[in-house]
Amino acid sequence: MERSAFDCQYCNESLYGRKYTEKDDSPYCIKCFDELFANICEGCKKPIECDSKDFSYKDSHWHEACFKCDKCTHSLVEKPFAAKDDLLFCIDCYSTEYSSKCFSCKATIMPGSRKMEYKGSNWHETCFVCQTCRQPIGHKHFIPKQSSIYCVSCYEKQYASQCKSCKKAITSGGISFQDQPWHSDCFMCTGCKRKLAGEKFTSREDMPYCMDCFGNLYAKKCTACAKPITAQGGAKYISFEDCQWHSDCFICAKCTTSLVGQRFLTQHGNIFCPGCYQDIQI
């Protein structure tokens, strides 16, 4: 017998005058549809017939009467709920069983509400505030001190050292010079403005100088090479009357023999060993 377009897609019985439903544009009688396609209720494990309400969450389904809290059994229809380990709970039961408590106010942090986590503890977003200005930290930077937290602005005002150069707060690192704090980037040579962090330097009248600037500005000049005589590297120098020499430059002007610790004679600003001096006098 040829099947009519209005017969059940599965059992071929006529659907005229009968209740039916459709799936993928094909008609099915109620019995066949329930046997083939009805979802199984997570509560009672029975099929959810097509003429019953089907409540779903993720990939699970419930009859209306079975859609209830797994602890207090109150209906969850049109009510907020939370899930834990494939079980459904009303908000009150979930809060009692699983919700964390706010470290500040000790009240429950309700499911779905925003919370802040820090060092293993939880806060309501509105309770995670700066100790001083009491403004919520949110996702802004903050600085902990002892058991309190501070927004950057309040921490700098109360606790951070002020750079001697720029007068702004030093929140990390920094350099101490003459018992005063400096930013690493602000600690520069007074002469050439080169950054001195990690470099050798000296000072004059409480101001820092790189070795080159200090030598050029203040160090004595070697009579022989005219370069500054500095203490860099533990350098030694020879002084005679109003003249100074690097130890390496203190040599006979004629034979270039070192005169450090030796007798010498001078003539017209030059130094000579006794032998060479006698030669130039002949």
C-alpha angles and dihedrals in degrees: 000000000000114000118240120230086242097056125108108276091225111032096024093226116145115262096202109129092004134104112255142160136209136236124182088355091301123116123236132182114243094253095052093043092053092047093048107034113012115125118237115244114240090214107049097012091230126125117271102231120223092249092055127082113260115210113195137187119181103319097336131093137202140186112246091252091048096050096097143121112286091219110039095018092225114149117266094199109134090352130111114257141171133218129224126174092345091308126115123225135182112242094257094053093043091050091050094047106034117003118110122237123240111254090218109041096018091224122132117273101227121226112267094023119116117257137181123226124203130161093347096309132103133222136185106253089244092051096052095087141148112272092228111035094025092222117144112261094213109167095332123116117271138181123223121218119182104314096336135080128218136192111244094253095053093043092053092049094049108032116007120103116242118237111244090222108042097017091226125130121275106218098171138013117347135152131264118218126166087356089299127116122237135180110247089239092050096051099094139152110273090223110042099013092233113155110257101195106127092004132108112257143159134203142230124192089354093303122118122236133181112241093253095053093043091051093047094045106036115004122103115256123238111248090219105043099016091226122131119273107223134169091239110134091009092286117186125214139189122234125196124170104315096337133090133193137189108247089245091051095050095098138128110277090222110036097018092228113156111257096192105134091000134108114266141173130212133221127173091344095310127110125221138185111245092256096052091043090055090049094054091049093059 
